[in-house]
Amino acid sequence: MSLEEDILIEKHLKETLSKSEEKYFSEKMATDNSFREKVIFEKQLFETLSEKDWSFIEETNSKEVETLECIFKSDDLKKTKEAISIAYEEYSKPKKKVLKLSYIAAASVAILIAVYSLLYTTNYSHNELYALYIQPNELRSSIIRGEGNKTKDLTIGETYFNHKDYGKALPIFVKVLPNNKNNASLYLYIAISQIELSKYNEAQATLDNLINSDLIDAEKGYWYKSLLFVKSNKLQEARKQLKVVIKNTYFKHKEAKELLSKLES
Amino acid sequence: MCKKWYYVTHSNIKVYFSASIKKIKIMGDIFLKALVDGDSRKIILIYNKNFSFVKKFVLQNKGGIADAEDIFQKALLQITVRYKKEEFQINTSFSAYLFTVCKNLWRRELNKSKNKVTNSEVIELVSEERDNSLAYLELERQELFVEKLGEISENCKKILTLFFAKTPYSEIVESTGYNSETVVRQRVFKCKKKLTELIKSDVKYNSLKEL
């Protein structure tokens, strides 16, 4: 490129061409391919290397764009997108703050009073009793550290579960169950999701599977089965399960005593 | 209490820093793989470490919190696609790289809204995937041009930076100490020629020249 051409292009980019120069420039653009290419490249240089501008790709039929579009549309990338959204939701949850001891003490007293009045001074519907005793946040995470890819679905499922989106959580848990049959928490995640979605028969089957398994935590199934019966208003059956929990001092036997006395009062 | 490495000898400092660089690179690889694998637990760590800086930058540059969130997610997707295509290694830290991508994407977004005023129909018709693909190539081009600008002489870099910022020739004469505008023009011409040669001879330019 000659210095004259360079000056002409520069004037065009800075919009300082005179009318006659503009006419000459347009004619050259229409007839001289090599000049047109130089203009395009110079424009890219100007826009890219100026802090305030940006060099956009305007119209292109480049195969590279098509290839990239396929990658951006792929299922793999959708998965990444979903994981980014989940991560952002987690990130933007309010963070726990460190409270002064005096505040903690005052809050504890208030909670004790509230719990006492809730447990001992009121009559509850079966739904309220269920809500009072079910503590999904007590479930032990079923994710095993260091298992990378294998736990990806579980992570997504647990995130939905923690957001109370049981409709989305349940199919994920059911999908991963065949490969995680030794994971007692997973049975409980499934059963609670089913209870919350009013799929009581399915929940009972899930808990029976847990109870009949050889897992150490199999006994937890009885406590959750009693809650299932409370929720589905089968109070007679609930009492029966609670008695099993109390008699064998199974998981949550103290709470079972409390709940039984409420059901019988 | 002082950390142990404050007491190391000069030769050990080198070892410490090379170990640190190695650690930074390993972390970069971990984050890149987390993105490709869709590992949300590790992606939360990326948010914890970087999002506040990006948010601050966007807020200081005519944007809102929603813009910052959008740019951050787009940047993570851009990096994921690049890693899928090339399995590259980040030479600086992951955080620095992510911040640069966010900055460039925000610069693009600001210019896009400038263009929208005059060319709204065209912009609206572009799908999200196509826009991401175009952004990918524009970012690639931008990185290549900046990289090559960094390879020319200091004098050329200075004069071209002023030139591309549309600084009047009279001011370039003053700040560079050249005798006249004519000399500056010739200098700009030569430096630009050198820069063009460097860009066009790079393999990465092959896929960009059709754009």
Boltz contact constraints between the chains, C-beta under 6 A:
constraints:
  - contact:
      token1: [A, 3]
      token2: [B, 189]
      max_distance: 6.0
  - contact:
      token1: [A, 6]
      token2: [B, 189]
      max_distance: 6.0
  - contact:
      token1: [A, 46]
      token2: [B, 164]
      max_distance: 6.0
  - contact:
      token1: [A, 48]
      token2: [B, 142]
      max_distance: 6.0
  - contact:
      token1: [A, 48]
      token2: [B, 145]
      max_distance: 6.0
  - contact:
      token1: [A, 49]
      token2: [B, 164]
      max_distance: 6.0
  - contact:
      token1: [A, 50]
      token2: [B, 164]
      max_distance: 6.0
  - contact:
      token1: [A, 50]
      token2: [B, 165]
      max_distance: 6.0
  - contact:
      token1: [A, 54]
      token2: [B, 107]
      max_distance: 6.0
  - contact:
      token1: [A, 54]
      token2: [B, 108]
      max_distance: 6.0
  - contact:
      token1: [A, 54]
      token2: [B, 111]
      max_distance: 6.0
  - contact:
      token1: [A, 57]
      token2: [B, 134]
      max_distance: 6.0
  - contact:
      token1: [A, 57]
      token2: [B, 137]
      max_distance: 6.0
  - contact:
      token1: [A, 57]
      token2: [B, 138]
      max_distance: 6.0
  - contact:
      token1: [A, 57]
      token2: [B, 211]
      max_distance: 6.0
  - contact:
      token1: [A, 60]
      token2: [B, 211]
      max_distance: 6.0
  - contact:
      token1: [A, 62]
      token2: [B, 210]
      max_distance: 6.0
  - contact:
      token1: [A, 62]
      token2: [B, 211]
      max_distance: 6.0
  - contact:
      token1: [A, 64]
      token2: [B, 207]
      max_distance: 6.0
  - contact:
      token1: [A, 65]
      token2: [B, 133]
      max_distance: 6.0
  - contact:
      token1: [A, 68]
      token2: [B, 133]
      max_distance: 6.0
  - contact:
      token1: [A, 68]
      token2: [B, 136]
      max_distance: 6.0
  - contact:
      token1: [A, 69]
      token2: [B, 129]
      max_distance: 6.0
  - contact:
      token1: [A, 69]
      token2: [B, 130]
      max_distance: 6.0
  - contact:
      token1: [A, 69]
      token2: [B, 133]
      max_distance: 6.0
  - contact:
      token1: [A, 71]
      token2: [B, 81]
      max_distance: 6.0
  - contact:
      token1: [A, 72]
      token2: [B, 129]
      max_distance: 6.0
  - contact:
      token1: [A, 72]
      token2: [B, 132]
      max_distance: 6.0
  - contact:
      token1: [A, 72]
      token2: [B, 133]
      max_distance: 6.0
  - contact:
      token1: [A, 73]
      token2: [B, 129]
      max_distance: 6.0
  - contact:
      token1: [A, 79]
      token2: [B, 38]
      max_distance: 6.0
  - contact:
      token1: [A, 80]
      token2: [B, 35]
      max_distance: 6.0
  - contact:
      token1: [A, 80]
      token2: [B, 38]
      max_distance: 6.0
  - contact:
      token1: [A, 80]
      token2: [B, 80]
      max_distance: 6.0
  - contact:
      token1: [A, 83]
      token2: [B, 38]
      max_distance: 6.0
  - contact:
      token1: [A, 83]
      token2: [B, 40]
      max_distance: 6.0
  - contact:
      token1: [A, 83]
      token2: [B, 43]
      max_distance: 6.0
  - contact:
      token1: [A, 84]
      token2: [B, 43]
      max_distance: 6.0
  - contact:
      token1: [A, 84]
      token2: [B, 73]
      max_distance: 6.0
  - contact:
      token1: [A, 84]
      token2: [B, 76]
      max_distance: 6.0
  - contact:
      token1: [A, 86]
      token2: [B, 40]
      max_distance: 6.0
  - contact:
      token1: [A, 87]
      token2: [B, 40]
      max_distance: 6.0
  - contact:
      token1: [A, 87]
      token2: [B, 43]
      max_distance: 6.0
  - contact:
      token1: [A, 87]
      token2: [B, 44]
      max_distance: 6.0
  - contact:
      token1: [A, 87]
      token2: [B, 47]
      max_distance: 6.0
  - contact:
      token1: [A, 90]
      token2: [B, 44]
      max_distance: 6.0
  - contact:
      token1: [A, 91]
      token2: [B, 44]
      max_distance: 6.0
  - contact:
      token1: [A, 91]
      token2: [B, 47]
      max_distance: 6.0
  - contact:
      token1: [A, 155]
      token2: [B, 40]
      max_distance: 6.0
  - contact:
      token1: [A, 155]
      token2: [B, 41]
      max_distance: 6.0
